[in-house]
Structure formats: C-alpha cells, structure tokens
Amino acid sequence: MNLYHLRYFVTLANLEHYTKAAEILCITQPTLTYAISSLENELGVKLFEKDGRNIILTKYGTSFLIDIERVLNILDSSINKLQITGKGEGQIDIAMLRTLSIHIVPEFARGFLNENPQKSIEFKFHNSTGMTPDIIQGLKDRKYDIAFCSFLENEPSIEFIPIAKQNLVLIVPENHPLAEKDEITIAETLCYPQIIFSKASGLRPIIDELFEEGGGKPIVANAIAEDQSVAGLVSANFGIAIIPEMELLRHLPIKIINILHSSIERVFYMATLKDVYQAPVVKAFTEYVVKNADI
C-alpha cells in the first residue's frame, strides 16, 4: 500500500473536493484520481461517492479515515522523534543505583543540559530499587541507554568506566563500645556482630577483600543488599557495618569511624553496551561524563 496514496486520501477526505485537494497536495487532479482509484481497488471498497458536484466519504471511507489518521499521526510522531535524535537531541534513558540518585548522576545530567541549552534534551531516570545485576540486565534488554552502578565480573558485552568513588568507613550505634573511637583497624571489628552486604550487592566483593586484607572474617548478624538498609539496621542497634561514606550517615544516631591501614574504596561506574549503536545525544552525554568524572 502506497504511503503517499494514504496521505492523498486523508487530504481529499477532509476537503471533499478533488481540485482543491490536488492544489493543496501540489499534484494534478488526474494523479489524485488515479491514486484514490488504486487505493479503492486494493481495498475492494469505495471510499468516496458523489454528492452533487462534490464528493463525500462512504460509510467505509469514514471508518478508514479514523484509522488512517491515527496511524499517520503515530508514524509522523515517530519520524519526528528519530529526526530529532539524529540531530543530537532527544531522550536519554538512565538507570542508577539509589545512592547515586542523590547528587552524582543528577549533577552530571544538569551539567550536560547547561552545556547544551539550545538543544531539546530530556532525561528519563530509572531509580532502581534493585542491585547492579538487575540494572545490567535492563541495560542488556535495551531498557536503558546508560547505567550508573557497581562493577560486575564476567560481563564481556558491557563497558564499565569509573566515574566516582567513596571511602569506606565503619558505623556503629551511638551506645556501642567502639563509639568512643575515631579510627579503627579491621581486626578490632571482628569480635562484634556485623551487618554485611549480600552477595547481590556490588559492594560484597569489596567488603570481602577488606576483611581478607584485615586478616579475618566477620560475625554475620544480617546480610542486606542496600546501603540505606544497612545504615538503618546499625542505627537500630542490630550490629555494626562497613559501609561507603555518604551524607545519609550524618543524619542517623550512629558513630562514623575511619578505617586504618586500608586503601580500598567503592568505585562507581558508567556502564554501556559495547559494539551497539548509540544515538548522538547518548554518545555526547557519555563523553561529557568521562570528561567531568571525579576520579
């Protein structure tokens, strides 16, 4: 079915006059007549009938017009979106760990928009309640253009670029025996029950490495996936925890203690799919993040 013929049909249906429709479409009247005749032959029904010197839609033509106008509107909208995307504009879908939604990712996005005030760019943020594996799977499923998360091993199709880091600290309840300390070694924590990160968390390998470096294994009270939940349990006196240093900790009834003799940090990454087409606006944003990453 010829797309031009469908557009001719819509114009003629709205004007109900061959000569006027041909003028609007910048084609000859015989060309328009042939197009409508071809369309009717293909469909097997008459779309127009004479009404004196003019024409009007048949019952079938009226029904067809409703459907075709809706289809053409969707098509035109889609074409317009793609043309905008090709010009370095459009929507960027971003998934991120909750802890990165506080300031790191929003600051990247705002900075990029400020550098491109003349362009129509929209960010759609997916503030995941899941962990890095869930986010990476969404990236593979093409739900997102970019993910901000932890690093995962054995992901050959994903490019991980470091973009930010956090120091690790020990947090304890305010009434805990260790609360009098400002600095501590890992060995000094081993006799107390601890809230650790679950294996679903990208932090777990980092914490395991820290304990291995410190020469022991923790007494595990609970294994939790998210930073905020770990901090909440510590504040409620369910144990102590090693956790990334973040602003939230300063608003809880806990003591933050520096860890001695450790250079281990939590690193956050920007993740993208390798060897796949990226829209110009997505590519420009990833380049901006790399340029402005604080690492």
Secondary structure, 3 states (H helix, E strand, C coil): CCHHHHHHHHHHHHHCCHHHHHHHHCCCHHHHHHHHHHHHHHHCCCCEEEECCEEEECHHHHHHHHHHHHHHHHHHHHHHHHHHHHCCCEEEEEEEEHHHHCCHHHHHHHHHHHHCCCCCEEEEEEEECCCHHHHHHHHHCCCCCEEEECCCCCCCCEEEEEEEEEEEEEEEECCCHHHHCCEECHHHHCCCEEEEECCCCCCHHHHHHHHHHHCCCCEEEEEECCHHHHHHHHHCCCCEEEEECCHHHHHCCEEEEEECCCCCEEEEEEEEECCCCCCHHHHHHHHHHHHHCCC
